[in-house]
Amino acid sequence: MQTIKRSLFLIIFPMFTIFLFSACTSKITIKALEPSKVSSQKVNVVAISNIRNDNLNQTQSIANAISNKVIDNKRVFTLQNNPIGVDAIVNGEIINSSANYDVYYEEEIDYSRCRYFRYDERTRTKQCLQYDIKYIPCESKYYNVTTALSLVNPNTNTVIFSKTYDKSSKDNVCYDRYFSYSRVFPSHLNAQNDSFKVNSQIAFEIARDFVNDISPNYIYFNVEIIEELASNNLYTSSHKDRFKTAVSYLENSQFEVALDILKNLDIELNGKSYEVAYNLGLIFEANDDLEISNKLYLAAKELTITDLKHRNLIDYAINRTNLNIQNKIKAKSQLN
């Protein structure tokens, strides 16, 4: 546990420091493979028990999400109709499915009706001093679904994963007028169908989150590019111009072109530029070559770095790739 806490600290602290300085800096998007949250065993063949209190097609949503889960163009799970020979069985219950409506009114000036006006005797015209206020009927809608789901090993009858998913949705609607035949708001006339539609969509999102939890999953995040070379005698104007050109290609995800420029710069500078080494590491990380990118970040750290922000950036990159290498190995073992 202490090791895990320390690893998280090494990731989060540099990331927090970087966030303070990187609101407007250039970034690229990188994806990383995370392992399933089911750590005790591999789960490939799955059956679904009926979800209790399922009036939202939650069972079918889970079945669809399991059947359609794909990683690297391969299906992760095989869904069986019976529990014989499966790795795990999905059990669950819809604990809550609700829709609440709160009525309120918004004020709006009615320029078609004047409450007080002034009559000008000289011009014989009226000038409105205060218009009427009309009150627009509105309602806020709040939907909630809470579903408890678990994954059970049928051979040992032990729970290998469980989580309660609580998701909500909000909406605000205003109407020009009441319906003439009823003072009940339009959505209330069809409240049951309205709540079923919205809560079924929430149940679909819960199914997606559940399957992402029990499966390896790609996450996407932005990492910062070093945008320019430091001002020192190591770099010529040509070096700086070509580095900026490489950064432009990086920003547009043209990694091959940026790679050629940065490789040539690295050779010319005899591997003495931490900025070049770091940006090269970004390219290899974006291409999922984590071991190479990690070595480049380590090489960058060994060079003279006078910029505190860049030191934190490189430390974060080293810790990030160390963690993602471990996660990738674990996730691949769960998929094979």
N, C-alpha and C positions, 0 to 999 in steps of 0.2 A: 504493500500500500504506500509506504514511504517513497519507493522508487517511482510509482505512478504519479504521486503528488509532485515529486521533484521534476519529472518529465513535463507535466502540465505547466508547472511554473516556468520552466525554461522556454516553453513555447509561448505562453501567454504574456509574460512580462516584456520581452522584446517586441511582441506584436502590439501591445498597448502603447509602448514608447513610440513605435513607428507610426501608429495611428494619429498621434498628436501632431506629427509633422507632414503627413502624406495626403492631405485632403485633395490637393490639386495636382499631384504628381502622376506621371505616366505609369500605367500598369498593364500587365497581360493576365489573361485568365488561364489557370492551370487546373487540371482535374486530378484527383487522387482516388484510388480504390480503398474503401474502408471495409473491414470485415463485418460479418453478421454479428449482431448482439447475442446470438446463441453461441456461447463459447464452449459448452460442454460436449457437443457432438456435431457431426455433419448432418445437415438436413437437406435431402434431395427429393424424396418421395413423400407426399403429403396427402392426407384426407381431411375433410372438414365435417365436423359434427354440426348439427343444426344449431344456429345461434338462438338462444332463448329470447323471447319477446321481440322477435324480428319482424317488425312491420315496415321496415325501410329497405328491404332487399339487401341487408347487410351481408348475409351468407353468400348471395350471388356476387356481390361486389368483391368480396374476398376471393372467391373462386376465380373471377376474371383477373384480378390483380396477380394471383399466384400463377395462373396459366400464361399470362403475358409478360412476366418478369424475365427480362433478357439482359445479360451482361456479356459484352464483347461478342455480340451476334449469336449467343448461345442461350437457350432456355435454362433457367436456374433450377426450376422445379418440375416434377411430374405429379400431376394431380390425379388421384384415384377416387373412384366412387365408393370404395369399401376400405376398411382400415387394415385389411390383411397384408402384412409385409411392409407396411409404411414405416418411415423413420419417425414421423410425428403426426399428431392429430390436433387440429385447431378446435378449441372449445371457446365459448364466449356467451355473453349476455348483453343486450342493450339495457343499460341501467336507466337512461333517461332520453326521452325524445320530446322536446317541448317547443312551443312557439308562444311568445308573449307580445302583446300589442299595447303601446301606451299612446294615448291621445294627447295632442297639444295643438296650439294655434300659433301661427306666425302672423305678425301684423304687416299690412301693406297699405300704402297710401292709395286711395281711390280717387284718381284725378278726374273721374267722370261725375263726382258728386262733391259739391261745396257745402260745408257746414256754416261758415260765416264769410260774408263778403262785404265789400265796401262799394257804395254807389257814388260815382263821380258825377256831380250835377253838371259840371261844365262840359264834359265829354259825353255824358249820359251813357256811361259804360260801367259794368260791374268788374271789380277786381277781387278775386278770391283771397281771403285771408287765412282760411284753414280748410283743408280738404277732409273729407270723411276718412276714417280708418276702417278697412275691411279685415276681417279675421279669417285667415285661410286655414281650413282644417287639415291637420297633418297627423301622422302617426309614425312612431319608431317601432320597428319590428326586431325582435331578438329571438334567434333560433339557437337551440342547443341540442347536441347529441353526445351522450356519454356511453361508451362501449368498453366493457372489460373483455380482453382476449388473452388466451393462453395457448401455449404449445406444449403438448404432453407426449412423452415417450411411451408408446403403448406396451412396450416390453417390461418396463419397470414401473409404469404408472406414475412417473415423476414429472413434475412441471419443469420444463427446461427453459421456458421464457414466459413471462406474463407482464402485462401492462394495461393500465386503464387509460383510454384515449378520450379526452374531453375537448371537443371543438365547437366553436360558435360562429354565427354569422349575424351581421347587423345590416339593417336597411332603414332609410328614412324616405317617406313618400308624402307629398303634399297634393291636395286635390283642389280644383278650382271651386267646387261647390259640393254640397250634399246631393245625393240622388233624391229626386223629387218624391219617390215612393218609399223612402226609408231614411231615417237619420243615422243608420248604421254605416260605417265606412265601407267602401267597396271591398277591401281585402277581407273584412270580417264576413262578408256574404259568402266568401269562398275560402274561409280560414283553413278548413281541413285539407283541401287540395293544395293550398298554398304551402302549408307546413310540410306536407308529404313531399312536395317537389324539392323544397329547400333542404329539408333534413335528409332526404335520400342522397342529395349531392354531398352533404357533410359525411354521410355514412360511406360514400365512395372515397372521399378523402381519407377517412380513417382506415379503410381497407388498404389504400396505397401506402399510408404511413406504416401500418403493421407489416406489410410485405417488405418494405424497405428496411425495417428493423430486423427481420429474420433472414435477410439476404445480404450478401455483400453488395455494396452500393457505391456508385461514384459520387463524390462531392466536388463542387467547383468553387474556386476562390480566386481572388485577385492578388497578385504580388507586384511589388513596386520595381520599376526599372531604374537603374542609375542612369541619369539623363546626360551627364557630361563629365569629362575628365577634370581632375583637379588641376589647379594652377601651380605647376612646378616645372623644373627644367627637364623632366623626363619626356614631356610631350611637346611635339611641334604643332604648328597650326594645321598641318595636314592630318596628323593623328587626331586632333580634336574634331576636325570637319568630318572625317570618315567615321569617327565614333558616333557623332550626331546623326549621320546618315544611317548607321546601323540601328540606332535607337528608333528612328522613323520607321524602318522596316519591322522592328519588333512590335511597335505600337499597332501596326497593321497586320500582325500575325504572319508576316512573310519571313518565316524563320530561316529558310535555306539561304536566302540572300544575306540576311543579317549574320548568319553563321560564317559565311565565306569572308565577309569584311572583318569580323571580330577575330577569326583564326589568323588572318594575315597580320592584323595589329598585334596579336599575341606573340607571333613569331618575331616581328620587327622590334618589339619591346622586351624580348627575351623573357617573357612571362613575368614581368615586373609590375604589371598594372592590375590592381585589385578590381578596378571598375570593369576592365575587359573580362577578367576571370569570372566575376559575378554575373555579368550579362550572358556570358557563354553558358554558365550554369543554369540560368533561366531557360535557355533554349533546350538544353538536354532534359531539364525537368518537365518542360511543356511536352516533350516527345516521349515522356515516361521512362527516360534513361536515368533513373534516380541515383544509381551508384556513381555514374560519371558526374552528374550534377553535384552530388555531395562532395566528391573529391575536388571539384573546381571551387566550391564554396570554402572548403578547408584550405585550399591553396591561396585563395583571396585573403583569408584571415591571417595567414602567415606574413603577408606583405604589410608595409607601413600604411596605416589608415589613420589619418588625422581627423577625419570627420566622424563625430560621435554617432550621428544618424546612420551613416554607412556601416559603422561597426555593429550597431544594433540590427541593421538590416541583414548583414551577413550572418550574425549569430542566429537570428530567426530562421534564415534559410537552412543553416546546418541542422538545427534542431528539428525543423519541419521535415526535411528529407530523411533524417534518421528515423523519425516516427513513421513517415509514409512508407519507407522501405520495410519496416516491421509489419505494418498494416497490410501491405501488398502481399507479402509472403503468407500471412495468415489467411487473407481473403482468397488467394489462389488455392490454398490447401482445402478451403471449404467448397470451392467450385469443382475441383477435380474428383 
